[in-house]
Amino acid sequence: EPVEPESPAIDCASIPQGPFELVKLNGPMASEDLAFDREGHLIGSNDNAIFKSLYGGQPQVFVPNISFRAGLRYLPSGQLIVCNNHTGELIRIDPEGTQHVILTGLSYPNGIIIDLNGWIYFSEHDNGQVRRVHPFTGEYTVLTNEVSSPNGLTFSPDYSTLYIGGFNGSGTVYAMSISPDGVPGKLVEWATDVGTGWLDGMATDACGNVYIADYGATVIYRISPDGKDKKKIISGAGISNAYLPNMQWGSGVGGWDPLSLYLPDGWNKGVFEVQIGVPTAPVPYP
């Protein structure tokens, strides 16, 4: 097993404020979402297959013939979970690339987050639901059906609060408490008037700030843990045909910087690196 990278100590009162520059990497491939494995690869799609890319390397096919534009996340046990919006399925992929269908009949499964115990949380965009799913049995509960076109999902650093964004023009980000055994609390409005309201992927840093992609303006906002302060920290508005749908911190393995965000260049199937100087909240993998 590779050695786990050390988390750098962080002074949350003095993290860099931005704005931060998008740097396009030469080689790595991603479309709607991306993930990292323990061997130093970035995992991404070109909408027709899933690829593994080393930092500074060219993409190598991992899973051929899988067409989708949605979420990618790893279980703690090392299987890749895919929201396949083309087939309406939630899929688990073994390390050697074998696919297993977890759920079928879904209406645009999209955003995805996995908790430290390996439960899957995903948004069913066109059905207005967020579900919690067991990754091997497919047993699930519907956490909420009150968010219009739910999209991005992320947890607070202690995994007690689930944040849900909507691709619906309202600009509201919701929060919901989740008990250790997965029981949802009340859905509340947590942040309002965020960007254009066409909100996409989400992530959380070690200080509890929530990052959210504003599809309508090609920017990333950082929202303070209380939901009050919204700051535009990354903009792709000046980059031709740019689309910033999601983001993940580097794994700290193989050159992927744990203090940088990596973002898919969605339409162009590339990857941006953004040095933001703050690490991720705890993640189940790698």
Solvent accessible surface area in square Angstrom, and as a share of the most:
residue,aa,sasa,rsa
1,E,184,0.83
2,P,64,0.41
3,V,138,0.79
4,E,106,0.47
5,P,60,0.38
6,E,157,0.70
7,S,96,0.62
8,P,51,0.32
9,A,108,0.84
10,I,63,0.32
11,D,88,0.46
12,C,64,0.38
13,A,100,0.78
14,S,76,0.49
15,I,12,0.06
16,P,60,0.38
17,Q,99,0.44
18,G,27,0.26
19,P,114,0.72
20,F,30,0.12
21,E,133,0.60
22,L,20,0.10
23,V,74,0.42
24,K,98,0.42
25,L,25,0.12
26,N,128,0.66
27,G,19,0.18
28,P,3,0.02
29,M,37,0.16
30,A,0,0.00
31,S,1,0.00
32,E,11,0.05
33,D,3,0.02
34,L,0,0.00
35,A,4,0.03
36,F,10,0.04
37,D,4,0.02
38,R,59,0.21
39,E,110,0.49
40,G,1,0.01
41,H,38,0.17
42,L,0,0.00
43,I,0,0.00
44,G,0,0.00
45,S,4,0.02
46,N,37,0.19
47,D,25,0.13
48,N,92,0.47
49,A,11,0.08
50,I,0,0.00
51,F,24,0.10
52,K,46,0.20
53,S,0,0.00
54,L,93,0.46
55,Y,85,0.32
56,G,62,0.60
57,G,19,0.19
58,Q,111,0.49
59,P,29,0.18
60,Q,115,0.51
61,V,90,0.52
62,F,27,0.11
63,V,3,0.01
64,P,76,0.48
65,N,139,0.71
66,I,5,0.03
67,S,46,0.29
68,F,3,0.01
69,R,39,0.14
70,A,1,0.01
71,G,3,0.02
72,L,1,0.01
73,R,19,0.07
74,Y,19,0.07
75,L,2,0.01
76,P,40,0.25
77,S,72,0.46
78,G,11,0.10
79,Q,29,0.13
80,L,1,0.00
81,I,0,0.00
82,V,0,0.00
83,C,0,0.00
84,N,5,0.03
85,N,33,0.17
86,H,113,0.50
87,T,79,0.46
88,G,7,0.07
89,E,35,0.16
90,L,0,0.00
91,I,4,0.02
92,R,31,0.11
93,I,0,0.00
94,D,26,0.13
95,P,86,0.54
96,E,130,0.58
97,G,16,0.15
98,T,63,0.37
99,Q,77,0.34
100,H,64,0.29
101,V,80,0.46
102,I,21,0.11
103,L,23,0.12
104,T,89,0.52
105,G,75,0.72
106,L,14,0.07
107,S,45,0.29
108,Y,68,0.26
109,P,0,0.00
110,N,7,0.03
111,G,6,0.06
112,I,6,0.03
113,I,23,0.12
114,I,3,0.02
115,D,12,0.06
116,L,84,0.42
117,N,120,0.61
118,G,5,0.05
119,W,54,0.19
120,I,0,0.00
121,Y,3,0.01
122,F,0,0.00
123,S,0,0.00
124,E,2,0.01
125,H,26,0.11
126,D,91,0.47
127,N,73,0.37
128,G,17,0.16
129,Q,34,0.15
130,V,0,0.00
131,R,24,0.09
132,R,20,0.07
133,V,0,0.00
134,H,48,0.21
135,P,10,0.06
136,F,105,0.44
137,T,96,0.56
138,G,8,0.08
139,E,109,0.49
140,Y,99,0.38
141,T,72,0.42
142,V,60,0.35
143,L,12,0.06
144,T,9,0.05
145,N,103,0.53
146,E,126,0.57
147,V,3,0.02
148,S,69,0.45
149,S,30,0.19
150,P,1,0.00
151,N,6,0.03
152,G,1,0.01
153,L,3,0.02
154,T,3,0.02
155,F,7,0.03
156,S,13,0.08
157,P,39,0.25
158,D,105,0.54
159,Y,30,0.11
160,S,48,0.31
161,T,32,0.19
162,L,0,0.00
163,Y,14,0.05
164,I,0,0.00
165,G,0,0.00
166,G,1,0.01
167,F,50,0.21
168,N,38,0.19
169,G,34,0.33
170,S,62,0.40
171,G,2,0.02
172,T,12,0.07
173,V,0,0.00
174,Y,38,0.14
175,A,7,0.05
176,M,5,0.02
177,S,61,0.39
178,I,10,0.05
179,S,38,0.24
180,P,134,0.84
181,D,104,0.54
182,G,6,0.05
183,V,90,0.52
184,P,49,0.31
185,G,32,0.31
186,K,165,0.70
187,L,26,0.13
188,V,67,0.39
189,E,112,0.50
190,W,38,0.13
191,A,2,0.01
192,T,59,0.34
193,D,116,0.60
194,V,0,0.00
195,G,37,0.36
196,T,59,0.34
197,G,0,0.00
198,W,108,0.38
199,L,0,0.00
200,D,5,0.03
201,G,2,0.02
202,M,3,0.01
203,A,5,0.04
204,T,8,0.05
205,D,0,0.00
206,A,37,0.28
207,C,23,0.14
208,G,7,0.07
209,N,16,0.08
210,V,0,0.00
211,Y,0,0.00
212,I,0,0.00
213,A,0,0.00
214,D,1,0.00
215,Y,84,0.32
216,G,44,0.42
217,A,35,0.27
218,T,24,0.14
219,V,4,0.02
220,I,0,0.00
221,Y,29,0.11
222,R,15,0.05
223,I,0,0.00
224,S,23,0.15
225,P,70,0.44
226,D,87,0.45
227,G,4,0.04
228,K,155,0.66
229,D,87,0.45
230,K,71,0.30
231,K,66,0.28
232,K,105,0.44
233,I,0,0.00
234,I,1,0.00
235,S,57,0.37
236,G,1,0.01
237,A,76,0.59
238,G,82,0.79
239,I,66,0.34
240,S,99,0.64
241,N,93,0.48
242,A,14,0.11
243,Y,15,0.06
244,L,3,0.01
245,P,0,0.00
246,N,13,0.07
247,M,0,0.00
248,Q,31,0.14
249,W,18,0.06
250,G,5,0.05
251,S,12,0.08
252,G,30,0.29
253,V,32,0.18
254,G,54,0.52
255,G,50,0.48
256,W,1,0.00
257,D,43,0.22
258,P,45,0.28
259,L,56,0.28
260,S,0,0.00
261,L,0,0.00
262,Y,0,0.00
263,L,0,0.00
264,P,0,0.00
265,D,2,0.01
266,G,0,0.00
267,W,110,0.39
268,N,63,0.32
269,K,53,0.22
270,G,6,0.06
271,V,0,0.00
272,F,5,0.02
273,E,18,0.08
274,V,0,0.00
275,Q,132,0.59
276,I,1,0.00
277,G,28,0.26
278,V,0,0.00
279,P,9,0.05
280,T,40,0.23
281,A,6,0.05
282,P,70,0.44
283,V,70,0.40
284,P,27,0.17
285,Y,23,0.09
286,P,33,0.21
